[in-house]
Amino acid sequence: MLSMAFSLFLLMDSIGNIPLFISILKGIPHQRQRQIIFREMLIALAIMILFNYVGDFLLNALQVTQYSVLISGGIILFLIALKMIFPTKESEQPSKDDKEPFIVPLAVPLVAGPAVLAAIMLYSRQETSMSSVIAIVAAWIVTTLILLSSTFLNKIMGPRGILACERLMGLVLTMIAIQMFLEGLAQFLTSTH
C-alpha cells in the first residue's frame, strides 16, 4: 500500500506541476487560486477513486492476468519516468486560456492524467479496494498540500530546483517500474512451468 501511494504521488508529479499551475492561474487573486486548486484536486480525487473501482471490472472483463498487469504497468511507469527525467519542450508549455480553469487542464490531465488512471487500474487488480483507496487518498493529500503551497515553493526552489526534484522523482519511479516489470516476469515464468 505504501509503495502504491508513493508511486501514485510520483505519477501525480506535484513538484513538476508547480510551474504549470502558477502559469495557468496567473492573474487570478492568490486566495482564489487556492480555492481553485483545492476544487480541482477534489475533482481529481473523485475521478481516481472511480477508476479504482471501474478498473478491476475492466480488467476482469478483458480477462487480463496478474502478470500481464505487472509487466504492462512496469512498462507504462518506465515510459512516464523517462518523460520526467528527459522532458520535451511541448510537455513544458502550458496552454493559455483567459478563463478560470475547470476540470481541464488542472484536474485532468495534470493531476489525474492517463498515467495515474492507468496505474490505478493496474493496482486495483493487486490490492484490496480499501487499501487502494487509502493509497490514493494518501498520495492525493501530499500532492494537494504541495500544490496549495506552489507559489511559496516556487519562490524558494526556483525553476532549477523544481526541475531537479522532478528528475529525481523520475529516477525513483524508474526503479519502481523495473521492480514491477521483474515481478510480472517472474510470475509469468513460474506460471509456464
N, CA and C atoms as an extended XYZ file, in Angstrom:
579
Properties=species:S:1:pos:R:3:atomname:S:1:resname:S:1:resid:I:1 pbc="F F F"
N         0.830       -1.197        0.000 N   MET     1
C         0.000        0.000        0.000 CA  MET     1
C         0.875        1.262        0.000 C   MET     1
N         1.952        1.236        0.799 N   LEU     2
C         2.865        2.376        0.850 CA  LEU     2
C         3.551        2.566       -0.498 C   LEU     2
N         3.929        1.452       -1.118 N   SER     3
C         4.570        1.509       -2.438 CA  SER     3
C         3.614        2.092       -3.474 C   SER     3
N         2.344        1.678       -3.413 N   MET     4
C         1.339        2.196       -4.345 CA  MET     4
C         1.139        3.690       -4.137 C   MET     4
N         1.029        4.116       -2.866 N   ALA     5
C         0.830        5.535       -2.560 CA  ALA     5
C         2.004        6.359       -3.072 C   ALA     5
N         3.218        5.851       -2.874 N   PHE     6
C         4.407        6.579       -3.309 CA  PHE     6
C         4.471        6.649       -4.832 C   PHE     6
N         4.146        5.541       -5.499 N   SER     7
C         4.132        5.538       -6.974 CA  SER     7
C         3.118        6.539       -7.507 C   SER     7
N         1.923        6.547       -6.924 N   LEU     8
C         0.888        7.479       -7.379 CA  LEU     8
C         1.291        8.922       -7.123 C   LEU     8
N         1.940        9.164       -5.982 N   PHE     9
C         2.423       10.508       -5.678 CA  PHE     9
C         3.416       10.961       -6.748 C   PHE     9
N         4.330       10.061       -7.129 N   LEU    10
C         5.306       10.405       -8.168 CA  LEU    10
C         4.624       10.650       -9.503 C   LEU    10
N         3.623        9.827       -9.830 N   LEU    11
C         2.908        9.982      -11.103 CA  LEU    11
C         2.089       11.269      -11.156 C   LEU    11
N         1.559       11.690      -10.011 N   MET    12
C         0.798       12.949       -9.975 CA  MET    12
C         1.709       14.147      -10.223 C   MET    12
N         3.004       13.958      -10.030 N   ASP    13
C         4.040       14.933      -10.384 CA  ASP    13
C         3.733       16.326       -9.832 C   ASP    13
N         3.478       16.384       -8.521 N   SER    14
C         3.121       17.666       -7.908 CA  SER    14
C         4.225       18.709       -8.054 C   SER    14
N         5.478       18.310       -7.872 N   ILE    15
C         6.589       19.267       -7.991 CA  ILE    15
C         6.689       19.771       -9.441 C   ILE    15
N         6.621       18.858      -10.388 N   GLY    16
C         6.710       19.240      -11.799 CA  GLY    16
C         5.536       20.085      -12.258 C   GLY    16
N         4.378       19.923      -11.591 N   ASN    17
C         3.184       20.687      -11.974 CA  ASN    17
C         3.153       22.090      -11.386 C   ASN    17
N         4.039       22.395      -10.440 N   ILE    18
C         4.031       23.718       -9.802 CA  ILE    18
C         4.124       24.840      -10.832 C   ILE    18
N         5.126       24.821      -11.752 N   PRO    19
C         5.187       25.929      -12.718 CA  PRO    19
C         3.958       26.013      -13.618 C   PRO    19
N         3.375       24.857      -13.965 N   LEU    20
C         2.184       24.847      -14.813 CA  LEU    20
C         0.989       25.447      -14.087 C   LEU    20
N         0.806       25.064      -12.816 N   PHE    21
C        -0.300       25.609      -12.023 CA  PHE    21
C        -0.149       27.123      -11.877 C   PHE    21
N         1.085       27.571      -11.587 N   ILE    22
C         1.334       29.006      -11.413 CA  ILE    22
C         1.032       29.758      -12.708 C   ILE    22
N         1.479       29.208      -13.817 N   SER    23
C         1.272       29.853      -15.114 CA  SER    23
C        -0.209       29.908      -15.493 C   SER    23
N        -0.922       28.798      -15.282 N   ILE    24
C        -2.340       28.732      -15.648 CA  ILE    24
C        -3.190       29.648      -14.769 C   ILE    24
N        -2.803       29.778      -13.490 N   LEU    25
C        -3.583       30.579      -12.546 CA  LEU    25
C        -3.088       32.023      -12.419 C   LEU    25
N        -2.128       32.390      -13.269 N   LYS    26
C        -1.578       33.748      -13.219 CA  LYS    26
C        -2.691       34.757      -13.486 C   LYS    26
N        -2.704       35.842      -12.729 N   GLY    27
C        -3.721       36.878      -12.925 CA  GLY    27
C        -4.952       36.689      -12.061 C   GLY    27
N        -5.079       35.510      -11.431 N   ILE    28
C        -6.204       35.250      -10.526 CA  ILE    28
C        -5.722       35.570       -9.112 C   ILE    28
N        -6.538       36.262       -8.291 N   PRO    29
C        -6.110       36.604       -6.930 CA  PRO    29
C        -5.629       35.372       -6.147 C   PRO    29
N        -4.617       35.584       -5.285 N   HIS    30
C        -3.962       34.484       -4.572 CA  HIS    30
C        -4.960       33.616       -3.799 C   HIS    30
N        -5.893       34.235       -3.070 N   GLN    31
C        -6.873       33.474       -2.283 CA  GLN    31
C        -7.751       32.616       -3.194 C   GLN    31
N        -8.159       33.182       -4.335 N   ARG    32
C        -8.989       32.439       -5.288 CA  ARG    32
C        -8.194       31.292       -5.917 C   ARG    32
N        -6.889       31.501       -6.134 N   GLN    33
C        -6.036       30.438       -6.671 CA  GLN    33
C        -6.086       29.206       -5.774 C   GLN    33
N        -5.980       29.420       -4.468 N   ARG    34
C        -6.013       28.296       -3.520 CA  ARG    34
C        -7.358       27.567       -3.575 C   ARG    34
N        -8.456       28.331       -3.706 N   GLN    35
C        -9.787       27.721       -3.816 CA  GLN    35
C        -9.900       26.882       -5.092 C   GLN    35
N        -9.381       27.412       -6.192 N   ILE    36
C        -9.427       26.688       -7.470 CA  ILE    36
C        -8.607       25.410       -7.375 C   ILE    36
N        -7.395       25.509       -6.822 N   ILE    37
C        -6.529       24.326       -6.689 CA  ILE    37
C        -7.229       23.258       -5.862 C   ILE    37
N        -7.829       23.654       -4.730 N   PHE    38
C        -8.490       22.668       -3.869 CA  PHE    38
C        -9.686       22.037       -4.576 C   PHE    38
N       -10.479       22.839       -5.283 N   ARG    39
C       -11.629       22.317       -6.039 CA  ARG    39
C       -11.167       21.321       -7.107 C   ARG    39
N       -10.136       21.684       -7.843 N   GLU    40
C        -9.634       20.806       -8.904 CA  GLU    40
C        -9.053       19.515       -8.334 C   GLU    40
N        -8.421       19.614       -7.179 N   MET    41
C        -7.863       18.420       -6.537 CA  MET    41
C        -8.979       17.488       -6.058 C   MET    41
N       -10.085       18.048       -5.578 N   LEU    42
C       -11.228       17.216       -5.179 CA  LEU    42
C       -11.824       16.494       -6.394 C   LEU    42
N       -11.910       17.189       -7.513 N   ILE    43
C       -12.413       16.565       -8.742 CA  ILE    43
C       -11.480       15.433       -9.167 C   ILE    43
N       -10.167       15.695       -9.117 N   ALA    44
C        -9.181       14.669       -9.486 CA  ALA    44
C        -9.298       13.453       -8.577 C   ALA    44
N        -9.503       13.681       -7.269 N   LEU    45
C        -9.654       12.571       -6.320 CA  LEU    45
C       -10.877       11.725       -6.659 C   LEU    45
N       -11.992       12.379       -6.963 N   ALA    46
C       -13.220       11.645       -7.319 CA  ALA    46
C       -12.999       10.789       -8.562 C   ALA    46
N       -12.307       11.334       -9.550 N   ILE    47
C       -12.035       10.587      -10.787 CA  ILE    47
C       -11.134        9.393      -10.493 C   ILE    47
N       -10.111        9.588       -9.664 N   MET    48
C        -9.176        8.496       -9.342 CA  MET    48
C        -9.867        7.370       -8.580 C   MET    48
N       -10.721        7.718       -7.630 N   ILE    49
C       -11.434        6.685       -6.865 CA  ILE    49
C       -12.411        5.936       -7.772 C   ILE    49
N       -13.078        6.645       -8.678 N   LEU    50
C       -13.965        5.995       -9.643 CA  LEU    50
C       -13.187        4.980      -10.484 C   LEU    50
N       -12.012        5.364      -10.975 N   PHE    51
C       -11.196        4.456      -11.774 CA  PHE    51
C       -10.693        3.272      -10.954 C   PHE    51
N       -10.526        3.460       -9.652 N   ASN    52
C       -10.109        2.355       -8.789 CA  ASN    52
C       -11.142        1.226       -8.821 C   ASN    52
N       -12.425        1.586       -8.832 N   TYR    53
C       -13.480        0.575       -8.833 CA  TYR    53
C       -13.812        0.073      -10.238 C   TYR    53
N       -13.796        0.968      -11.218 N   VAL    54
C       -14.096        0.584      -12.591 CA  VAL    54
C       -12.945       -0.222      -13.192 C   VAL    54
N       -11.722        0.084      -12.759 N   GLY    55
C       -10.533       -0.565      -13.313 CA  GLY    55
C       -10.549       -2.070      -13.173 C   GLY    55
N       -10.885       -2.565      -11.983 N   ASP    56
C       -10.905       -4.014      -11.757 CA  ASP    56
C       -11.968       -4.681      -12.626 C   ASP    56
N       -13.115       -4.036      -12.770 N   PHE    57
C       -14.180       -4.560      -13.634 CA  PHE    57
C       -13.690       -4.671      -15.072 C   PHE    57
N       -13.013       -3.630      -15.553 N   LEU    58
C       -12.491       -3.649      -16.924 CA  LEU    58
C       -11.467       -4.763      -17.128 C   LEU    58
N       -10.558       -4.907      -16.150 N   LEU    59
C        -9.526       -5.946      -16.271 CA  LEU    59
C       -10.152       -7.341      -16.244 C   LEU    59
N       -11.169       -7.547      -15.404 N   ASN    60
C       -11.868       -8.844      -15.375 CA  ASN    60
C       -12.616       -9.091      -16.689 C   ASN    60
N       -13.253       -8.059      -17.209 N   ALA    61
C       -13.993       -8.202      -18.470 CA  ALA    61
C       -13.054       -8.548      -19.624 C   ALA    61
N       -11.850       -8.002      -19.579 N   LEU    62
C       -10.860       -8.277      -20.622 CA  LEU    62
C       -10.052       -9.550      -20.356 C   LEU    62
N       -10.274      -10.183      -19.192 N   GLN    63
C        -9.573      -11.406      -18.774 CA  GLN    63
C        -8.054      -11.231      -18.793 C   GLN    63
N        -7.609      -10.142      -18.182 N   VAL    64
C        -6.179       -9.841      -18.104 CA  VAL    64
C        -5.601      -10.520      -16.868 C   VAL    64
N        -4.461      -11.209      -17.033 N   THR    65
C        -3.832      -11.931      -15.916 CA  THR    65
C        -3.015      -10.986      -15.038 C   THR    65
N        -2.670      -11.484      -13.844 N   GLN    66
C        -1.898      -10.703      -12.877 CA  GLN    66
C        -0.528      -10.322      -13.431 C   GLN    66
N         0.159      -11.279      -14.067 N   TYR    67
C         1.494      -10.954      -14.580 CA  TYR    67
C         1.434       -9.988      -15.760 C   TYR    67
N         0.356      -10.043      -16.537 N   SER    68
C         0.193       -9.065      -17.624 CA  SER    68
C         0.039       -7.654      -17.058 C   SER    68
N        -0.708       -7.554      -15.970 N   VAL    69
C        -0.905       -6.267      -15.303 CA  VAL    69
C         0.438       -5.725      -14.814 C   VAL    69
N         1.233       -6.578      -14.183 N   LEU    70
C         2.522       -6.133      -13.650 CA  LEU    70
C         3.497       -5.746      -14.763 C   LEU    70
N         3.581       -6.553      -15.800 N   ILE    71
C         4.519       -6.265      -16.888 CA  ILE    71
C         4.115       -4.985      -17.622 C   ILE    71
N         2.837       -4.878      -17.987 N   SER    72
C         2.395       -3.671      -18.695 CA  SER    72
C         2.497       -2.442      -17.801 C   SER    72
N         2.186       -2.602      -16.523 N   GLY    73
C         2.318       -1.489      -15.575 CA  GLY    73
C         3.762       -1.022      -15.455 C   GLY    73
N         4.682       -1.973      -15.400 N   GLY    74
C         6.098       -1.627      -15.339 CA  GLY    74
C         6.552       -0.860      -16.570 C   GLY    74
N         6.089       -1.298      -17.744 N   ILE    75
C         6.469       -0.620      -18.999 CA  ILE    75
C         5.897        0.801      -19.032 C   ILE    75
N         4.621        0.949      -18.649 N   ILE    76
C         3.975        2.268      -18.650 CA  ILE    76
C         4.699        3.209      -17.690 C   ILE    76
N         4.952        2.732      -16.463 N   LEU    77
C         5.633        3.574      -15.477 CA  LEU    77
C         7.032        3.952      -15.948 C   LEU    77
N         7.710        3.014      -16.603 N   PHE    78
C         9.061        3.283      -17.101 CA  PHE    78
C         9.042        4.389      -18.156 C   PHE    78
N         8.085        4.336      -19.077 N   LEU    79
C         7.987        5.367      -20.110 CA  LEU    79
C         7.669        6.739      -19.510 C   LEU    79
N         6.808        6.751      -18.487 N   ILE    80
C         6.469        8.004      -17.819 CA  ILE    80
C         7.685        8.554      -17.084 C   ILE    80
N         8.420        7.659      -16.435 N   ALA    81
C         9.630        8.072      -15.717 CA  ALA    81
C        10.647        8.694      -16.672 C   ALA    81
N        10.776        8.113      -17.868 N   LEU    82
C        11.698        8.671      -18.864 CA  LEU    82
C        11.287       10.090      -19.258 C   LEU    82
N         9.964       10.320      -19.378 N   LYS    83
C         9.487       11.668      -19.713 CA  LYS    83
C         9.757       12.650      -18.581 C   LYS    83
N         9.725       12.158      -17.335 N   MET    84
C        10.027       13.029      -16.201 CA  MET    84
C        11.519       13.379      -16.176 C   MET    84
N        12.358       12.406      -16.515 N   ILE    85
C        13.804       12.638      -16.490 CA  ILE    85
C        14.253       13.456      -17.700 C   ILE    85
N        13.662       13.162      -18.859 N   PHE    86
C        14.013       13.856      -20.103 CA  PHE    86
C        12.764       14.508      -20.697 C   PHE    86
N        12.286       15.628      -20.113 N   PRO    87
C        11.056       16.248      -20.614 CA  PRO    87
C        11.264       16.871      -21.993 C   PRO    87
N        10.180       16.867      -22.789 N   THR    88
C        10.219       17.508      -24.100 CA  THR    88
C         9.726       18.938      -23.956 C   THR    88
N        10.039       19.779      -24.904 N   LYS    89
C         9.625       21.189      -24.848 CA  LYS    89
C         8.108       21.335      -24.860 C   LYS    89
N         7.414       20.449      -25.622 N   GLU    90
C         5.956       20.552      -25.718 CA  GLU    90
C         5.289       20.297      -24.370 C   GLU    90
N         5.849       19.331      -23.573 N   SER    91
C         5.227       18.994      -22.284 CA  SER    91
C         5.440       20.079      -21.252 C   SER    91
N         6.400       20.982      -21.479 N   GLU    92
C         6.677       22.050      -20.518 CA  GLU    92
C         5.810       23.276      -20.761 C   GLU    92
N         5.156       23.356      -21.920 N   GLN    93
C         4.390       24.546      -22.266 CA  GLN    93
C         2.918       24.385      -21.880 C   GLN    93
N         2.418       25.171      -20.924 N   PRO    94
C         1.000       25.095      -20.590 CA  PRO    94
C         0.159       25.791      -21.648 C   PRO    94
N        -1.094       25.360      -21.743 N   SER    95
C        -1.986       26.022      -22.691 CA  SER    95
C        -2.482       27.325      -22.080 C   SER    95
N        -2.587       28.347      -22.901 N   LYS    96
C        -3.010       29.657      -22.419 CA  LYS    96
C        -4.526       29.791      -22.581 C   LYS    96
N        -5.186       30.226      -21.525 N   ASP    97
C        -6.628       30.420      -21.562 CA  ASP    97
C        -6.957       31.525      -20.573 C   ASP    97
N        -7.783       32.487      -20.976 N   ASP    98
C        -8.100       33.619      -20.113 CA  ASP    98
C        -9.126       33.260      -19.045 C   ASP    98
N        -9.902       32.199      -19.241 N   LYS    99
C       -10.951       31.839      -18.308 CA  LYS    99
C       -10.381       31.053      -17.128 C   LYS    99
N       -11.154       31.042      -16.040 N   GLU   100
C       -10.762       30.237      -14.873 CA  GLU   100
C       -10.868       28.762      -15.243 C   GLU   100
N        -9.822       27.985      -14.981 N   PRO   101
C        -9.856       26.573      -15.380 CA  PRO   101
C       -10.874       25.775      -14.563 C   PRO   101
N       -11.539       24.844      -15.225 N   PHE   102
C       -12.477       23.940      -14.554 CA  PHE   102
C       -12.286       22.540      -15.134 C   PHE   102
N       -11.866       21.626      -14.303 N   ILE   103
C       -11.563       20.229      -14.623 CA  ILE   103
C       -10.336       20.122      -15.543 C   ILE   103
N       -10.415       20.719      -16.729 N   VAL   104
C        -9.281       20.690      -17.667 CA  VAL   104
C        -8.596       22.056      -17.615 C   VAL   104
N        -7.289       22.157      -17.520 N   PRO   105
C        -6.285       21.092      -17.506 CA  PRO   105
C        -5.785       20.709      -16.118 C   PRO   105
N        -6.245       21.386      -15.055 N   LEU   106
C        -5.648       21.143      -13.739 CA  LEU   106
C        -5.994       19.768      -13.170 C   LEU   106
N        -7.296       19.449      -13.068 N   ALA   107
C        -7.673       18.140      -12.506 CA  ALA   107
C        -7.285       17.023      -13.461 C   ALA   107
N        -7.694       17.179      -14.714 N   VAL   108
C        -7.359       16.218      -15.771 CA  VAL   108
C        -6.802       17.036      -16.930 C   VAL   108
N        -5.629       16.808      -17.433 N   PRO   109
C        -4.739       15.675      -17.200 CA  PRO   109
C        -3.564       15.929      -16.268 C   PRO   109
N        -3.421       17.150      -15.700 N   LEU   110
C        -2.208       17.417      -14.918 CA  LEU   110
C        -2.096       16.575      -13.649 C   LEU   110
N        -3.194       16.337      -12.934 N   VAL   111
C        -3.125       15.519      -11.713 CA  VAL   111
C        -3.620       14.106      -12.005 C   VAL   111
N        -4.863       13.968      -12.414 N   ALA   112
C        -5.422       12.646      -12.735 CA  ALA   112
C        -5.290       12.412      -14.229 C   ALA   112
N        -4.066       12.291      -14.668 N   GLY   113
C        -3.797       12.090      -16.082 CA  GLY   113
C        -3.866       10.625      -16.474 C   GLY   113
N        -3.623       10.340      -17.741 N   PRO   114
C        -3.687        8.957      -18.217 CA  PRO   114
C        -2.759        8.015      -17.454 C   PRO   114
N        -1.583        8.508      -17.101 N   ALA   115
C        -0.609        7.663      -16.382 CA  ALA   115
C        -1.139        7.267      -15.009 C   ALA   115
N        -1.675        8.230      -14.289 N   VAL   116
C        -2.209        7.961      -12.947 CA  VAL   116
C        -3.402        7.013      -13.035 C   VAL   116
N        -4.309        7.275      -13.967 N   LEU   117
C        -5.508        6.442      -14.095 CA  LEU   117
C        -5.149        5.021      -14.531 C   LEU   117
N        -4.180        4.890      -15.428 N   ALA   118
C        -3.735        3.552      -15.840 CA  ALA   118
C        -3.101        2.808      -14.663 C   ALA   118
N        -2.282        3.521      -13.895 N   ALA   119
C        -1.645        2.887      -12.727 CA  ALA   119
C        -2.692        2.453      -11.709 C   ALA   119
N        -3.714        3.278      -11.484 N   ILE   120
C        -4.776        2.930      -10.533 CA  ILE   120
C        -5.519        1.684      -11.016 C   ILE   120
N        -5.800        1.615      -12.303 N   MET   121
C        -6.467        0.430      -12.844 CA  MET   121
C        -5.607       -0.818      -12.645 C   MET   121
N        -4.304       -0.660      -12.841 N   LEU   122
C        -3.398       -1.796      -12.668 CA  LEU   122
C        -3.291       -2.202      -11.201 C   LEU   122
N        -3.173       -1.218      -10.324 N   TYR   123
C        -3.060       -1.516       -8.895 CA  TYR   123
C        -4.352       -2.090       -8.324 C   TYR   123
N        -5.506       -1.706       -8.895 N   SER   124
C        -6.778       -2.198       -8.362 CA  SER   124
C        -6.865       -3.713       -8.461 C   SER   124
N        -6.102       -4.289       -9.366 N   ARG   125
C        -6.070       -5.738       -9.538 CA  ARG   125
C        -5.224       -6.400       -8.452 C   ARG   125
N        -4.225       -5.660       -7.935 N   GLN   126
C        -3.272       -6.231       -6.968 CA  GLN   126
C        -3.718       -6.068       -5.522 C   GLN   126
N        -4.340       -4.940       -5.210 N   GLU   127
C        -4.664       -4.602       -3.824 CA  GLU   127
C        -6.165       -4.738       -3.563 C   GLU   127
N        -6.526       -4.782       -2.277 N   THR   128
C        -7.944       -4.716       -1.925 CA  THR   128
C        -8.421       -3.293       -2.217 C   THR   128
N        -9.716       -3.147       -2.448 N   SER   129
C       -10.215       -1.823       -2.818 CA  SER   129
C        -9.998       -0.807       -1.701 C   SER   129
N       -10.068       -1.255       -0.422 N   MET   130
C        -9.886       -0.315        0.687 CA  MET   130
C        -8.440        0.171        0.757 C   MET   130
N        -7.477       -0.743        0.591 N   SER   131
C        -6.079       -0.313        0.655 CA  SER   131
C        -5.726        0.552       -0.545 C   SER   131
N        -6.346        0.288       -1.697 N   SER   132
C        -6.129        1.137       -2.881 CA  SER   132
C        -6.644        2.549       -2.637 C   SER   132
N        -7.840        2.653       -2.059 N   VAL   133
C        -8.425        3.973       -1.779 CA  VAL   133
C        -7.560        4.721       -0.768 C   VAL   133
N        -7.068        4.025        0.258 N   ILE   134
C        -6.203        4.664        1.254 CA  ILE   134
C        -4.931        5.180        0.583 C   ILE   134
N        -4.344        4.374       -0.300 N   ALA   135
C        -3.123        4.786       -1.002 CA  ALA   135
C        -3.394        5.999       -1.904 C   ALA   135
N        -4.536        5.979       -2.604 N   ILE   136
C        -4.900        7.105       -3.475 CA  ILE   136
C        -5.065        8.376       -2.648 C   ILE   136
N        -5.791        8.264       -1.529 N   VAL   137
C        -6.040        9.432       -0.677 CA  VAL   137
C        -4.735        9.946       -0.077 C   VAL   137
N        -3.853        9.042        0.354 N   ALA   138
C        -2.565        9.456        0.937 CA  ALA   138
C        -1.735       10.230       -0.085 C   ALA   138
N        -1.639        9.691       -1.296 N   ALA   139
C        -0.881       10.377       -2.359 CA  ALA   139
C        -1.544       11.713       -2.701 C   ALA   139
N        -2.870       11.721       -2.717 N   TRP   140
C        -3.618       12.935       -3.038 CA  TRP   140
C        -3.391       14.024       -1.996 C   TRP   140
N        -3.384       13.662       -0.707 N   ILE   141
C        -3.187       14.650        0.369 CA  ILE   141
C        -1.841       15.341        0.227 C   ILE   141
N        -0.781       14.552        0.021 N   VAL   142
C         0.562       15.134       -0.111 CA  VAL   142
C         0.633       16.021       -1.362 C   VAL   142
N         0.074       15.539       -2.465 N   THR   143
C         0.071       16.319       -3.709 CA  THR   143
C        -0.704       17.623       -3.529 C   THR   143
N        -1.860       17.552       -2.870 N   THR   144
C        -2.678       18.743       -2.639 CA  THR   144
C        -1.939       19.769       -1.795 C   THR   144
N        -1.288       19.309       -0.729 N   LEU   145
C        -0.534       20.231        0.134 CA  LEU   145
C         0.588       20.916       -0.637 C   LEU   145
N         1.285       20.152       -1.475 N   ILE   146
C         2.374       20.735       -2.268 CA  ILE   146
C         1.828       21.767       -3.256 C   ILE   146
N         0.739       21.419       -3.950 N   LEU   147
C         0.192       22.342       -4.949 CA  LEU   147
C        -0.452       23.578       -4.316 C   LEU   147
N        -1.021       23.426       -3.115 N   LEU   148
C        -1.582       24.595       -2.423 CA  LEU   148
C        -0.487       25.572       -2.011 C   LEU   148
N         0.717       25.058       -1.795 N   SER   149
C         1.837       25.927       -1.432 CA  SER   149
C         2.752       26.186       -2.632 C   SER   149
N         2.213       26.052       -3.845 N   SER   150
C         3.030       26.155       -5.062 CA  SER   150
C         3.721       27.501       -5.217 C   SER   150
N         3.039       28.597       -4.905 N   THR   151
C         3.656       29.915       -5.044 CA  THR   151
C         4.849       30.040       -4.111 C   THR   151
N         4.683       29.585       -2.877 N   PHE   152
C         5.749       29.641       -1.876 CA  PHE   152
C         6.928       28.756       -2.295 C   PHE   152
N         6.637       27.517       -2.732 N   LEU   153
C         7.695       26.596       -3.148 CA  LEU   153
C         8.441       27.099       -4.375 C   LEU   153
N         7.724       27.724       -5.295 N   ASN   154
C         8.364       28.263       -6.496 CA  ASN   154
C         9.365       29.353       -6.136 C   ASN   154
N         9.022       30.193       -5.155 N   LYS   155
C         9.937       31.254       -4.720 CA  LYS   155
C        11.183       30.663       -4.063 C   LYS   155
N        10.996       29.628       -3.230 N   ILE   156
C        12.123       29.030       -2.502 CA  ILE   156
C        13.043       28.248       -3.434 C   ILE   156
N        12.476       27.365       -4.230 N   MET   157
C        13.271       26.438       -5.039 CA  MET   157
C        13.719       27.025       -6.369 C   MET   157
N        12.908       27.883       -6.949 N   GLY   158
C        13.230       28.414       -8.265 CA  GLY   158
C        13.013       27.365       -9.343 C   GLY   158
N        13.060       27.770      -10.605 N   PRO   159
C        12.811       26.831      -11.710 CA  PRO   159
C        13.800       25.667      -11.741 C   PRO   159
N        15.068       25.938      -11.452 N   ARG   160
C        16.079       24.868      -11.489 CA  ARG   160
C        15.872       23.848      -10.371 C   ARG   160
N        15.516       24.314       -9.195 N   GLY   161
C        15.266       23.408       -8.069 CA  GLY   161
C        14.073       22.502       -8.330 C   GLY   161
N        13.022       23.061       -8.913 N   ILE   162
C        11.829       22.278       -9.242 CA  ILE   162
C        12.157       21.237      -10.305 C   ILE   162
N        12.941       21.634      -11.312 N   LEU   163
C        13.343       20.705      -12.368 CA  LEU   163
C        14.192       19.568      -11.801 C   LEU   163
N        15.101       19.902      -10.871 N   ALA   164
C        15.951       18.870      -10.254 CA  ALA   164
C        15.112       17.878       -9.453 C   ALA   164
N        14.129       18.375       -8.698 N   CYS   165
C        13.244       17.490       -7.918 CA  CYS   165
C        12.433       16.586       -8.840 C   CYS   165
N        11.933       17.136       -9.933 N   GLU   166
C        11.133       16.337      -10.860 CA  GLU   166
C        11.977       15.216      -11.471 C   GLU   166
N        13.211       15.515      -11.808 N   ARG   167
C        14.086       14.490      -12.391 CA  ARG   167
C        14.458       13.430      -11.362 C   ARG   167
N        14.640       13.839      -10.114 N   LEU   168
C        14.924       12.870       -9.051 CA  LEU   168
C        13.727       11.936       -8.867 C   LEU   168
N        12.518       12.486       -8.894 N   MET   169
C        11.312       11.667       -8.779 CA  MET   169
C        11.191       10.712       -9.965 C   MET   169
N        11.581       11.163      -11.142 N   GLY   170
C        11.588       10.297      -12.314 CA  GLY   170
C        12.529        9.116      -12.151 C   GLY   170
N        13.680        9.363      -11.529 N   LEU   171
C        14.657        8.296      -11.285 CA  LEU   171
C        14.090        7.250      -10.324 C   LEU   171
N        13.445        7.712       -9.248 N   VAL   172
C        12.836        6.791       -8.284 CA  VAL   172
C        11.719        5.991       -8.958 C   VAL   172
N        10.925        6.647       -9.782 N   LEU   173
C         9.835        5.973      -10.491 CA  LEU   173
C        10.379        4.921      -11.457 C   LEU   173
N        11.543        5.178      -12.048 N   THR   174
C        12.188        4.192      -12.923 CA  THR   174
C        12.472        2.904      -12.164 C   THR   174
N        12.988        3.039      -10.952 N   MET   175
C        13.301        1.852      -10.137 CA  MET   175
C        12.037        1.078       -9.777 C   MET   175
N        10.971        1.795       -9.433 N   ILE   176
C         9.698        1.139       -9.116 CA  ILE   176
C         9.164        0.407      -10.346 C   ILE   176
N         9.285        1.039      -11.521 N   ALA   177
C         8.794        0.440      -12.772 CA  ALA   177
C         9.546       -0.854      -13.091 C   ALA   177
N        10.859       -0.837      -12.935 N   ILE   178
C        11.658       -2.030      -13.235 CA  ILE   178
C        11.326       -3.151      -12.260 C   ILE   178
N        11.127       -2.808      -10.983 N   GLN   179
C        10.756       -3.819       -9.978 CA  GLN   179
C         9.413       -4.459      -10.332 C   GLN   179
N         8.443       -3.639      -10.745 N   MET   180
C         7.128       -4.146      -11.120 CA  MET   180
C         7.238       -5.072      -12.336 C   MET   180
N         8.027       -4.659      -13.331 N   PHE   181
C         8.227       -5.464      -14.535 CA  PHE   181
C         8.856       -6.816      -14.192 C   PHE   181
N         9.874       -6.810      -13.329 N   LEU   182
C        10.558       -8.050      -12.949 CA  LEU   182
C         9.642       -8.987      -12.163 C   LEU   182
N         8.774       -8.415      -11.308 N   GLU   183
C         7.813       -9.243      -10.572 CA  GLU   183
C         6.834       -9.915      -11.534 C   GLU   183
N         6.357       -9.172      -12.519 N   GLY   184
C         5.448       -9.739      -13.516 CA  GLY   184
C         6.112      -10.815      -14.343 C   GLY   184
N         7.366      -10.586      -14.711 N   LEU   185
C         8.118      -11.563      -15.495 CA  LEU   185
C         8.345      -12.837      -14.686 C   LEU   185
N         8.659      -12.685      -13.400 N   ALA   186
C         8.857      -13.851      -12.528 CA  ALA   186
C         7.559      -14.656      -12.412 C   ALA   186
N         6.423      -13.969      -12.262 N   GLN   187
C         5.128      -14.666      -12.189 CA  GLN   187
C         4.816      -15.389      -13.492 C   GLN   187
N         5.137      -14.760      -14.622 N   PHE   188
C         4.895      -15.379      -15.917 CA  PHE   188
C         5.742      -16.639      -16.076 C   PHE   188
N         7.023      -16.556      -15.736 N   LEU   189
C         7.912      -17.715      -15.849 CA  LEU   189
C         7.480      -18.850      -14.931 C   LEU   189
N         6.996      -18.509      -13.726 N   THR   190
C         6.510      -19.527      -12.789 CA  THR   190
C         5.245      -20.187      -13.327 C   THR   190
N         4.366      -19.413      -13.964 N   SER   191
C         3.102      -19.968      -14.462 CA  SER   191
C         3.310      -20.874      -15.669 C   SER   191
N         4.397      -20.733      -16.392 N   THR   192
C         4.634      -21.565      -17.567 CA  THR   192
C         5.282      -22.902      -17.233 C   THR   192
N         5.732      -23.066      -15.992 N   HIS   193
C         6.357      -24.348      -15.589 CA  HIS   193
C         5.360      -25.279      -14.974 C   HIS   193
